[in-house]
């Protein structure tokens, strides 16, 4: 779970400190999937299973 928090923090830092539009928007997919699918990330890490069955 700490890895997910670190990933979210790093993506947020990149988004806030990037000097160009591409750098500012490139972390969005990571931030969005962690925000909306955090439980799925955790299931993959903890249980080694995919709740979505893929």
Backbone as JSON, one array per atom type, in Angstrom:
{
  "sequence": "XXXXXXXXXXXXXXXXXXXXXXXXXXXXXXXXXXXXXXXXXXXXXXXXXXXXXX",
  "N": [[0.84, -1.2, 0.0], [2.01, 1.15, 0.64], [3.61, 1.59, -1.56], [1.75, 2.35, -3.5], [0.89, 4.77, -2.44], [3.31, 6.19, -2.6], [3.67, 6.23, -5.38], [1.44, 7.76, -6.14], [2.07, 10.16, -4.88], [4.49, 10.88, -6.17], [3.58, 11.17, -8.82], [1.86, 13.32, -8.45], [3.68, 15.31, -7.74], [5.19, 15.51, -10.08], [3.19, 16.43, -11.82], [2.64, 18.94, -10.69], [5.08, 20.27, -10.87], [6.09, 20.2, -13.45], [7.24, 21.79, -16.43], [6.04, 22.01, -18.86], [3.09, 21.49, -20.9], [2.7, 18.78, -21.61], [4.18, 17.4, -19.67], [2.74, 18.17, -17.45], [0.3, 16.94, -17.8], [0.8, 14.25, -18.25], [0.97, 12.58, -15.89], [-1.7, 12.18, -15.29], [-3.25, 9.77, -16.05], [-2.21, 7.86, -14.25], [-2.76, 9.02, -11.73], [-5.55, 9.17, -11.9], [-6.36, 6.44, -12.19], [-5.46, 5.38, -9.77], [-7.01, 6.86, -8.01], [-9.65, 6.06, -8.69], [-9.6, 3.28, -8.82], [-8.31, 2.13, -6.66], [-8.74, -0.02, -4.87], [-8.57, -2.21, -6.59], [-5.88, -2.1, -7.36], [-4.78, -2.7, -4.84], [-5.76, -5.31, -4.45], [-4.41, -6.71, -6.43], [-1.81, -6.45, -5.47], [-1.84, -7.41, -2.77], [-3.42, -9.82, -2.77], [-2.73, -11.07, -5.08], [-4.52, -11.32, -7.16], [-7.0, -10.55, -9.64], [-9.7, -8.54, -9.34], [-11.39, -7.82, -11.4], [-11.22, -9.88, -13.1], [-9.5, -10.11, -15.26]],
  "CA": [[0.0, 0.0, 0.0], [2.93, 2.28, 0.67], [4.04, 1.82, -2.94], [0.69, 3.1, -4.18], [0.97, 6.14, -1.92], [4.5, 6.8, -3.19], [3.39, 6.46, -6.79], [0.51, 8.88, -6.21], [2.81, 11.37, -4.48], [5.42, 11.23, -7.25], [2.79, 11.66, -9.96], [1.37, 14.65, -8.08], [4.82, 16.23, -7.8], [5.48, 15.72, -11.5], [2.12, 17.27, -12.37], [2.75, 20.3, -10.16], [6.36, 20.92, -11.13], [6.47, 20.14, -14.86], [7.27, 23.09, -17.06], [5.3, 22.01, -20.13], [1.76, 20.88, -20.83], [2.79, 17.33, -21.65], [4.61, 16.96, -18.35], [1.68, 18.43, -16.48], [-0.84, 16.04, -18.0], [1.19, 12.84, -18.36], [0.65, 11.78, -14.7], [-3.14, 12.05, -15.07], [-3.77, 8.39, -16.03], [-1.8, 7.2, -13.0], [-3.54, 9.61, -10.64], [-6.96, 8.81, -12.08], [-6.61, 5.02, -11.88], [-5.3, 5.17, -8.33], [-8.18, 7.47, -7.36], [-10.9, 5.34, -8.96], [-9.43, 1.83, -8.77], [-7.32, 1.81, -5.62], [-8.98, -1.37, -4.35], [-8.05, -3.17, -7.56], [-4.43, -2.09, -7.16], [-4.48, -3.43, -3.6], [-6.04, -6.74, -4.65], [-3.3, -7.26, -7.21], [-0.61, -6.49, -4.63], [-2.02, -8.26, -1.58], [-4.03, -11.13, -3.02], [-2.25, -11.6, -6.36], [-5.71, -11.62, -7.95], [-7.63, -9.43, -10.32], [-11.14, -8.54, -9.09], [-12.11, -7.67, -12.66], [-11.13, -11.14, -13.81], [-8.72, -10.01, -16.51]],
  "C": [[0.87, 1.25, 0.0], [3.43, 2.62, -0.74], [3.01, 2.64, -3.72], [0.71, 4.56, -3.73], [2.17, 6.88, -2.51], [4.29, 7.14, -4.66], [2.47, 7.67, -6.97], [1.23, 10.19, -5.89], [3.76, 11.82, -5.59], [4.68, 11.78, -8.46], [2.27, 13.07, -9.68], [2.48, 15.69, -8.17], [5.17, 16.54, -9.25], [4.45, 16.66, -12.12], [2.28, 18.72, -11.94], [4.02, 21.01, -10.61], [6.8, 20.89, -12.59], [6.35, 21.52, -15.5], [6.51, 23.15, -18.39], [3.97, 21.29, -19.95], [1.8, 19.37, -20.83], [3.2, 16.78, -20.29], [3.54, 17.14, -17.29], [0.52, 17.46, -16.61], [-0.46, 14.56, -18.04], [0.93, 12.02, -17.1], [-0.84, 11.52, -14.5], [-3.67, 10.62, -15.11], [-3.41, 7.64, -14.75], [-2.64, 7.71, -11.84], [-5.0, 9.18, -10.71], [-7.22, 7.35, -11.72], [-6.41, 4.72, -10.4], [-6.52, 5.71, -7.59], [-9.42, 6.59, -7.5], [-10.8, 3.82, -8.78], [-8.41, 1.39, -7.73], [-7.5, 0.39, -5.08], [-8.47, -2.45, -5.29], [-6.53, -3.23, -7.49], [-4.07, -2.94, -5.94], [-4.72, -4.92, -3.75], [-4.92, -7.39, -5.44], [-2.06, -7.41, -6.33], [-0.77, -7.5, -3.5], [-2.42, -9.69, -1.91], [-3.51, -11.81, -4.28], [-3.41, -12.06, -7.24], [-6.25, -10.35, -8.58], [-9.14, -9.49, -10.09], [-11.96, -8.43, -10.37], [-12.05, -8.94, -13.51], [-10.4, -11.07, -15.14], [-7.27, -10.37, -16.27]]
}
